[in-house]
Amino acid sequence: MTLIVSDNSPLNVLIRIDCQDILPKLFDQILIPPEVAEEMAHPAAPAVIQEFVRHLPPWLSIQSPTRILPLPGLDLGERAAISLAIEIKAPLLIDELSGRRIAKAQGVDVIGAVGVLERAADVGLIVDLATAHQNIRSLNFHIGEDVLSQSLARHLAGKQ
């Protein structure tokens, strides 16, 4: 069974560009800690995210870590997601650079929303990765243009 823990940001991005349905095709089960669910349900979150967390699909479950590690510089959701990933020895879906660095330093394998889209395109779940990247650009999501262009270049190189 392919299991992954997720932070808020990658789910938020994938839901907002209507690509959440690729997740259960790449992973059997996705876990989020309650702190991430609370971020998603926050009144300031986009309505589509609030609605999603109110009606979780069967492939997404909420699970608490037994202990949240004191990881300086990260918000509670990131700390809880990293703690859960470490505890159950699962990879982590996370976008924030500081969170990725800290998770990697703890020995956790990480992938972000762009990596998920690239993986989905590589196996034929997304026909046009460039369009998916353009949809990300239309969001208020801070990502370097280099990350998107490198992702597309890797995908296209793999198709040759």
N, CA, C and O of each residue as an XYZ file, in Angstrom:
640
protein
N       0.847     -1.193      0.000
C       0.000      0.000      0.000
C       0.880      1.240      0.000
O       1.805      1.351      0.805
N       0.598      2.158     -0.890
C       1.334      3.410     -0.962
C       0.638      4.439     -0.086
O      -0.491      4.849     -0.355
N       1.325      4.840      0.951
C       0.790      5.770      1.933
C       1.639      7.026      1.924
O       2.860      6.946      1.795
N       1.011      8.182      2.057
C       1.736      9.443      2.143
C       0.997     10.357      3.120
O      -0.229     10.319      3.226
N       1.767     11.172      3.827
C       1.212     12.187      4.725
C       1.239     13.500      3.965
O       2.158     13.739      3.181
N       0.252     14.353      4.181
C       0.228     15.634      3.480
C       0.070     16.812      4.427
O      -0.612     16.746      5.450
N       0.729     17.886      4.037
C       0.529     19.197      4.636
C      -0.599     19.877      3.856
O      -1.085     19.334      2.863
N      -1.004     21.031      4.295
C      -2.116     21.769      3.692
C      -1.825     22.254      2.266
O      -2.638     22.044      1.366
N      -0.700     22.887      2.059
C      -0.440     23.589      0.804
C      -0.587     22.734     -0.454
O      -1.288     23.150     -1.376
N       0.043     21.554     -0.533
C      -0.102     20.776     -1.773
C      -1.547     20.351     -2.040
O      -2.002     20.381     -3.184
N      -2.261     19.958     -0.996
C      -3.677     19.607     -1.184
C      -4.453     20.817     -1.672
O      -5.273     20.723     -2.585
N      -4.182     21.951     -1.049
C      -4.848     23.197     -1.407
C      -4.649     23.508     -2.893
O      -5.605     23.822     -3.602
N      -3.418     23.419     -3.350
C      -3.106     23.715     -4.753
C      -3.801     22.721     -5.679
O      -4.458     23.120     -6.640
N      -3.657     21.432     -5.390
C      -4.231     20.415     -6.274
C      -5.754     20.501     -6.325
O      -6.351     20.298     -7.382
N      -6.375     20.794     -5.211
C      -7.839     20.951     -5.190
C      -8.241     22.181     -6.003
O      -9.178     22.122     -6.800
N      -7.537     23.285     -5.805
C      -7.912     24.537     -6.472
C      -7.711     24.496     -7.986
O      -8.356     25.254     -8.711
N      -6.819     23.615     -8.480
C      -6.677     23.479     -9.936
C      -7.428     22.234    -10.436
O      -7.247     21.804    -11.576
N      -8.268     21.667     -9.567
C      -9.129     20.532     -9.893
C      -8.338     19.296    -10.322
O      -8.722     18.592    -11.257
N      -7.229     19.044     -9.625
C      -6.416     17.856     -9.898
C      -6.346     16.907     -8.702
O      -5.499     16.015     -8.673
N      -7.214     17.086     -7.729
C      -7.189     16.233     -6.545
C      -7.448     14.767     -6.878
O      -7.011     13.884     -6.140
N      -8.146     14.496     -7.967
C      -8.481     13.115     -8.316
C      -7.283     12.299     -8.784
O      -7.384     11.079     -8.913
N      -6.147     12.950     -9.040
C      -4.949     12.174     -9.383
C      -4.323     11.548     -8.136
O      -3.604     10.553     -8.232
N      -4.595     12.128     -6.972
C      -3.961     11.644     -5.745
C      -4.254     10.166     -5.459
O      -3.311      9.413     -5.213
N      -5.521      9.715     -5.480
C      -5.753      8.290     -5.191
C      -5.265      7.358     -6.296
O      -5.218      6.143     -6.105
N      -4.905      7.912     -7.440
C      -4.334      7.092     -8.513
C      -2.831      6.920     -8.339
O      -2.231      5.997     -8.890
N      -2.226      7.827     -7.559
C      -0.794      7.741     -7.280
C      -0.506      7.155     -5.902
O       0.540      6.540     -5.694
N      -1.428      7.345     -4.962
C      -1.253      6.896     -3.581
C      -2.532      6.195     -3.135
O      -3.638      6.648     -3.433
N      -2.369      5.090     -2.422
C      -3.546      4.365     -1.932
C      -4.242      5.120     -0.811
O      -5.470      5.139     -0.727
N      -3.444      5.741      0.050
C      -4.011      6.434      1.210
C      -3.201      7.686      1.506
O      -1.971      7.671      1.469
N      -3.904      8.759      1.797
C      -3.272     10.013      2.203
C      -3.763     10.333      3.600
O      -4.961     10.298      3.880
N      -2.817     10.645      4.470
C      -3.147     11.012      5.839
C      -2.822     12.475      6.066
O      -1.806     12.979      5.587
N      -3.690     13.150      6.798
C      -3.400     14.505      7.257
C      -3.631     14.535      8.761
O      -4.550     13.888      9.265
N      -2.803     15.282      9.473
C      -3.074     15.438     10.905
C      -4.247     16.395     11.106
O      -4.566     17.174     10.208
N      -4.895     16.347     12.279
C      -6.032     17.237     12.546
C      -5.677     18.720     12.368
O      -6.531     19.517     11.980
N      -4.441     19.084     12.646
C      -4.016     20.477     12.513
C      -4.092     20.949     11.064
O      -4.413     22.108     10.803
N      -3.798     20.057     10.125
C      -3.913     20.389      8.697
C      -5.389     20.489      8.314
O      -5.777     21.386      7.566
N      -6.204     19.580      8.819
C      -7.653     19.646      8.546
C      -8.224     20.969      9.060
O      -9.067     21.582      8.405
N      -7.764     21.404     10.228
C      -8.240     22.678     10.788
C      -7.829     23.858      9.907
O      -8.613     24.788      9.713
N      -6.603     23.826      9.372
C      -6.176     24.885      8.449
C      -7.072     24.912      7.214
O      -7.453     25.982      6.739
N      -7.401     23.747      6.706
C      -8.226     23.654      5.507
C      -9.656     24.124      5.769
O     -10.314     24.654      4.874
N     -10.130     23.928      6.989
C     -11.495     24.323      7.347
C     -11.595     25.769      7.822
O     -12.697     26.265      8.061
N     -10.477     26.441      7.958
C     -10.470     27.819      8.463
C     -11.333     28.718      7.576
O     -11.326     28.566      6.355
N     -12.072     29.650      8.173
C     -12.932     30.542      7.379
C     -12.183     31.359      6.315
O     -12.784     31.787      5.330
N     -10.897     31.574      6.506
C     -10.122     32.323      5.508
C      -9.693     31.448      4.331
O      -9.237     31.967      3.313
N      -9.833     30.138      4.457
C      -9.468     29.234      3.362
C     -10.481     29.380      2.232
O     -11.641     29.708      2.479
N     -10.051     29.137      0.991
C     -11.006     29.196     -0.122
C     -12.187     28.247      0.127
O     -12.024     27.185      0.727
N     -13.356     28.638     -0.335
C     -14.583     27.854     -0.113
C     -14.443     26.425     -0.614
O     -14.943     25.499      0.025
N     -13.777     26.229     -1.741
C     -13.628     24.887     -2.294
C     -12.802     24.002     -1.356
O     -13.032     22.795     -1.289
N     -11.859     24.582     -0.644
C     -11.032     23.831      0.313
C     -11.861     23.490      1.548
O     -11.806     22.367      2.050
N     -12.621     24.454      2.030
C     -13.494     24.203      3.184
C     -14.496     23.089      2.868
O     -14.744     22.214      3.698
N     -15.060     23.128      1.681
C     -16.022     22.108      1.267
C     -15.358     20.737      1.167
O     -15.928     19.732      1.592
N     -14.166     20.703      0.611
C     -13.433     19.441      0.474
C     -13.208     18.784      1.835
O     -13.444     17.587      1.999
N     -12.750     19.574      2.812
C     -12.434     19.002      4.123
C     -13.708     18.616      4.890
O     -13.660     17.755      5.769
N     -14.824     19.233      4.570
C     -16.100     18.849      5.193
C     -16.569     17.478      4.704
O     -17.258     16.757      5.426
N     -16.191     17.125      3.477
C     -16.622     15.869      2.858
C     -15.396     15.118      2.331
O     -15.214     14.977      1.122
N     -14.569     14.644      3.247
C     -13.327     13.979      2.856
C     -13.601     12.736      2.008
O     -14.491     11.944      2.319
N     -12.828     12.576      0.936
C     -12.975     11.357      0.127
C     -12.421     10.153      0.899
O     -11.663     10.331      1.852
N     -12.785      8.951      0.504
C     -12.358      7.760      1.244
C     -10.846      7.530      1.246
O     -10.336      6.824      2.116
N     -10.130      8.106      0.299
C      -8.681      7.915      0.228
C      -7.905      8.891      1.117
O      -6.676      8.834      1.167
N      -8.600      9.775      1.809
C      -7.942     10.733      2.696
C      -8.479     10.563      4.113
O      -9.689     10.608      4.337
N      -7.574     10.368      5.062
C      -7.966     10.174      6.454
C      -7.213     11.139      7.361
O      -6.124     11.612      7.035
N      -7.815     11.413      8.489
C      -7.183     12.260      9.498
C      -6.582     11.351     10.567
O      -7.250     10.460     11.091
N      -5.311     11.594     10.879
C      -4.629     10.818     11.905
C      -3.694     11.729     12.685
O      -2.942     12.510     12.102
N      -3.746     11.625     13.980
C      -2.885     12.442     14.846
C      -1.544     11.763     15.070
O      -1.482     10.548     15.257
N      -0.471     12.543     15.053
C       0.796     11.971     15.509
C       0.721     11.801     17.025
O      -0.014     12.528     17.693
N       1.466     10.861     17.565
C       1.432     10.692     19.018
C       2.108     11.867     19.714
O       1.803     12.182     20.865
N       3.031     12.512     18.998
C       3.750     13.656     19.556
C       4.120     14.601     18.424
O       4.604     14.166     17.379
N       3.894     15.894     18.630
C       4.297     16.893     17.637
C       5.675     17.407     18.028
O       5.869     17.956     19.112
N       6.618     17.218     17.128
C       7.993     17.622     17.394
C       8.121     19.138     17.423
O       7.418     19.831     16.688
N       9.010     19.662     18.264
C       9.243     21.107     18.304
C      10.199     21.499     17.166
O      11.416     21.525     17.349
N       9.647     21.794     16.024
C      10.444     22.142     14.845
C      10.350     23.649     14.624
O       9.354     24.133     14.087
N      11.377     24.394     15.032
C      11.321     25.857     14.972
C      11.119     26.387     13.547
O      11.630     25.838     12.570
N      10.362     27.461     13.479
C      10.160     28.154     12.205
C       9.028     27.604     11.364
O       8.764     28.123     10.279
N       8.352     26.568     11.833
C       7.255     25.981     11.067
C       5.940     26.211     11.785
O       5.898     26.333     13.009
N       4.856     26.269     11.004
C       3.550     26.406     11.645
C       3.111     25.048     12.188
O       3.730     24.024     11.896
N       2.047     25.049     12.974
C       1.600     23.846     13.658
C       1.237     22.727     12.679
O       1.546     21.563     12.933
N       0.594     23.065     11.575
C       0.223     22.047     10.588
C       1.444     21.374      9.983
O       1.469     20.153      9.831
N       2.447     22.154      9.640
C       3.686     21.593      9.084
C       4.381     20.704     10.109
O       4.839     19.610      9.780
N       4.458     21.177     11.357
C       5.102     20.378     12.409
C       4.361     19.064     12.621
O       4.983     18.013     12.779
N       3.034     19.126     12.624
C       2.236     17.911     12.828
C       2.400     16.947     11.648
O       2.525     15.739     11.852
N       2.400     17.465     10.434
C       2.545     16.607      9.254
C       3.923     15.941      9.232
O       4.032     14.745      8.960
N       4.964     16.710      9.516
C       6.314     16.141      9.553
C       6.405     15.109     10.673
O       6.968     14.032     10.479
N       5.859     15.428     11.831
C       5.887     14.498     12.965
C       5.192     13.185     12.616
O       5.696     12.108     12.933
N       4.032     13.275     11.962
C       3.295     12.070     11.578
C       4.079     11.263     10.546
O       4.154     10.039     10.648
N       4.662     11.932      9.560
C       5.449     11.238      8.535
C       6.627     10.496      9.163
O       6.918      9.358      8.795
N       7.296     11.139     10.104
C       8.415     10.488     10.797
C       7.912      9.283     11.583
O       8.494      8.200     11.521
N       6.845      9.480     12.306
C       6.302      8.436     13.184
C       5.900      7.175     12.415
O       6.192      6.061     12.851
N       5.239      7.348     11.284
C       4.764      6.169     10.548
C       5.687      5.800      9.388
O       5.391      4.900      8.601
N       6.813      6.513      9.297
C       7.824      6.229      8.268
C       7.229      6.296      6.861
O       7.368      5.373      6.057
N       6.564      7.413      6.595
C       5.913      7.624      5.300
C       6.507      8.859      4.626
O       7.033      9.738      5.310
N       6.432      8.938      3.305
C       6.836     10.171      2.630
C       5.861     11.299      2.969
O       4.780     11.069      3.512
N       6.271     12.512      2.635
C       5.503     13.700      2.991
C       5.250     14.563      1.774
O       6.160     14.845      0.995
N       4.006     14.977      1.618
C       3.600     15.904      0.575
C       3.611     17.301      1.199
O       2.758     17.628      2.025
N       4.585     18.118      0.796
C       4.764     19.450      1.402
C       5.406     20.369      0.371
O       6.252     19.943     -0.415
N       4.995     21.630      0.383
C       5.532     22.595     -0.570
C       6.513     23.598      0.040
O       7.505     23.947     -0.600
N       6.260     24.062      1.249
C       7.066     25.130      1.841
C       8.528     24.708      1.942
O       8.843     23.629      2.445
N       9.402     25.562      1.463
C      10.828     25.250      1.400
C      11.420     24.926      2.764
O      12.160     23.952      2.902
N      11.104     25.731      3.771
C      11.675     25.470      5.100
C      11.172     24.126      5.636
O      11.942     23.377      6.238
N       9.912     23.820      5.427
C       9.360     22.540      5.859
C      10.001     21.371      5.121
O      10.269     20.327      5.716
N      10.243     21.548      3.833
C      10.888     20.494      3.038
C      12.302     20.235      3.562
O      12.718     19.086      3.718
N      13.024     21.307      3.827
C      14.401     21.165      4.316
C      14.437     20.448      5.660
O      15.247     19.546      5.870
N      13.559     20.853      6.559
C      13.524     20.244      7.888
C      13.109     18.778      7.789
O      13.700     17.925      8.452
N      12.110     18.477      6.978
C      11.668     17.090      6.813
C      12.797     16.231      6.243
O      13.046     15.127      6.728
N      13.477     16.737      5.218
C      14.595     15.986      4.624
C      15.696     15.760      5.654
O      16.285     14.680      5.706
N      15.976     16.770      6.472
C      17.004     16.633      7.509
C      16.623     15.557      8.531
O      17.491     14.974      9.182
N      15.324     15.303      8.665
C      14.828     14.266      9.577
C      14.736     12.902      8.881
O      14.287     11.925      9.481
N      15.162     12.840      7.616
C      15.158     11.581      6.882
C      13.855     11.253      6.167
O      13.639     10.113      5.756
N      12.986     12.251      6.017
C      11.691     12.040      5.369
C      11.818     12.334      3.875
O      12.396     13.350      3.487
N      11.283     11.450      3.044
C      11.202     11.709      1.604
C      10.073     12.702      1.375
O       8.988     12.553      1.937
N      10.327     13.721      0.547
C       9.314     14.747      0.306
C       9.009     14.878     -1.180
O       9.848     14.606     -2.038
N       7.793     15.299     -1.450
C       7.350     15.640     -2.795
C       6.358     16.797     -2.631
O       5.637     16.866     -1.635
N       6.327     17.687     -3.597
C       5.404     18.811     -3.551
C       4.304     18.665     -4.589
O       4.248     17.674     -5.317
N       3.439     19.652     -4.648
C       2.332     19.631     -5.598
C       2.840     19.525     -7.037
O       2.279     18.780     -7.841
N       3.897     20.265     -7.359
C       4.445     20.221     -8.721
C       5.008     18.831     -9.016
O       4.853     18.320    -10.124
N       5.656     18.226     -8.032
C       6.175     16.871     -8.204
C       5.072     15.853     -8.425
O       5.227     14.928     -9.222
N       3.956     16.017     -7.720
C       2.804     15.128     -7.901
C       2.255     15.285     -9.321
O       1.955     14.296     -9.991
N       2.129     16.525     -9.768
C       1.631     16.754    -11.135
C       2.574     16.155    -12.174
O       2.133     15.557    -13.156
N       3.874     16.321    -11.949
C       4.864     15.759    -12.876
C       4.763     14.232    -12.902
O       4.765     13.623    -13.972
N       4.675     13.626    -11.730
C       4.546     12.166    -11.650
C       3.267     11.714    -12.360
O       3.276     10.715    -13.080
N       2.176     12.440    -12.161
C       0.908     12.096    -12.808
C       1.025     12.209    -14.321
O       0.505     11.362    -15.048
N       1.696     13.239    -14.799
C       1.887     13.401    -16.242
C       2.773     12.286    -16.798
O       2.537     11.787    -17.898
N       3.789     11.903    -16.034
C       4.700     10.840    -16.476
C       3.983      9.508    -16.683
O       4.370      8.724    -17.549
N       2.943      9.252    -15.894
C       2.212      7.978    -16.025
C       0.909      8.137    -16.813
O       0.096      7.214    -16.861
N       0.710      9.314    -17.435
C      -0.434      9.510    -18.316
C      -1.731      9.935    -17.647
O      -2.784      9.917    -18.284
N      -1.678     10.314    -16.383
C      -2.888     10.770    -15.703
C      -3.230     12.215    -16.038
O      -4.380     12.637    -15.912
N      -2.230     12.964    -16.460
C      -2.418     14.351    -16.916
C      -1.880     14.411    -18.336
O      -0.744     14.012    -18.595
N      -2.688     14.905    -19.245
C      -2.289     14.956    -20.649
C      -1.359     16.126    -20.924
O      -0.415     15.999    -21.703
N      -1.618     17.267    -20.288
C      -0.866     18.480    -20.591
C      -0.327     19.113    -19.304
O      -1.021     19.880    -18.636
N       0.915     18.777    -18.974
C       1.531     19.299    -17.763
C       1.698     20.814    -17.831
O       1.580     21.492    -16.811
N       1.970     21.351    -19.011
C       2.132     22.799    -19.157
C       0.860     23.538    -18.750
O       0.931     24.596    -18.126
N      -0.293     22.991    -19.097
C      -1.564     23.608    -18.705
C      -1.752     23.543    -17.197
O      -2.214     24.506    -16.586
N      -1.399     22.416    -16.595
C      -1.493     22.300    -15.137
C      -0.605     23.344    -14.467
O      -1.002     23.968    -13.483
N       0.588     23.526    -15.002
C       1.496     24.555    -14.466
C       0.899     25.945    -14.640
O       1.014     26.786    -13.748
N       0.269     26.191    -15.771
C      -0.358     27.494    -16.000
C      -1.484     27.725    -14.991
O      -1.674     28.844    -14.517
N      -2.213     26.688    -14.671
C      -3.270     26.805    -13.667
C      -2.696     27.157    -12.303
O      -3.305     27.921    -11.554
N      -1.532     26.610    -11.973
C      -0.866     26.967    -10.712
C      -0.474     28.440    -10.731
O      -0.636     29.144     -9.734
N       0.034     28.895    -11.852
C       0.434     30.305    -11.965
C      -0.747     31.245    -11.708
O      -0.556     32.365    -11.235
N      -1.953     30.795    -12.015
C      -3.135     31.657    -11.854
C      -3.564     31.777    -10.390
O      -4.383     32.632    -10.053
N      -3.019     30.929     -9.528
C      -3.337     30.982     -8.103
C      -2.429     31.965     -7.387
O      -1.409     32.392     -7.929
N      -2.797     32.315     -6.191
C      -1.924     33.118     -5.340
C      -1.006     32.150     -4.603
O      -1.091     32.006     -3.383
N      -0.131     31.492     -5.349
C       0.751     30.450     -4.827
C       2.175     30.829     -5.185
O       2.503     31.023     -6.355
N       3.007     30.931     -4.181
C       4.386     31.367     -4.405
C       5.249     30.181     -4.815
O       5.576     29.314     -4.005
N       5.604     30.169     -6.091
C       6.480     29.122     -6.599
C       7.372     29.738     -7.661
O       6.926     30.542     -8.479
N       8.622     29.353     -7.637
C       9.572     29.891     -8.602
C       9.286     29.380    -10.001
O       8.952     28.211    -10.196
N       9.418     30.249    -10.946
C       9.225     29.866    -12.346
C      10.197     28.754    -12.731
O       9.888     27.905    -13.567
N      11.380     28.771    -12.109
C      12.370     27.735    -12.398
C      11.874     26.348    -11.991
O      12.180     25.362    -12.663
N      11.123     26.263    -10.912
C      10.584     24.968    -10.459
C       9.630     24.415    -11.514
O       9.678     23.230    -11.845
N       8.770     25.273    -12.035
C       7.816     24.831    -13.053
C       8.520     24.466    -14.359
O       8.202     23.447    -14.973
N       9.467     25.289    -14.780
C      10.148     25.004    -16.045
C      11.012     23.744    -15.945
O      11.088     22.976    -16.904
N      11.657     23.524    -14.807
C      12.456     22.305    -14.628
C      11.563     21.067    -14.607
O      11.925     20.027    -15.158
N      10.405     21.178    -13.975
C       9.458     20.072    -13.934
C       9.010     19.700    -15.341
O       8.993     18.525    -15.706
N       8.650     20.699    -16.118
C       8.204     20.446    -17.489
C       9.336     19.857    -18.327
O       9.112     18.939    -19.116
N      10.535     20.375    -18.162
C      11.683     19.862    -18.922
C      11.960     18.392    -18.576
O      12.221     17.587    -19.469
N      11.905     18.042    -17.290
C      12.109     16.640    -16.887
C      11.046     15.737    -17.511
O      11.346     14.661    -18.027
N       9.801     16.200    -17.452
C       8.693     15.409    -18.007
C       8.874     15.202    -19.507
O       8.744     14.086    -20.010
N       9.172     16.273    -20.203
C       9.326     16.169    -21.660
C      10.526     15.312    -22.027
O      10.474     14.568    -23.006
N      11.609     15.403    -21.258
C      12.809     14.584    -21.524
C      12.487     13.099    -21.315
O      13.009     12.244    -22.030
N      11.643     12.803    -20.353
C      11.260     11.416    -20.088
C      10.372     10.815    -21.158
O      10.288      9.594    -21.288
N       9.707     11.672    -21.929
C       8.814     11.182    -22.980
C       9.573     10.820    -24.258
O       9.030     10.163    -25.147
N      10.830     11.255    -24.342
C      11.585     11.006    -25.579
C      12.171      9.630    -25.640
O      12.830      9.283    -26.620
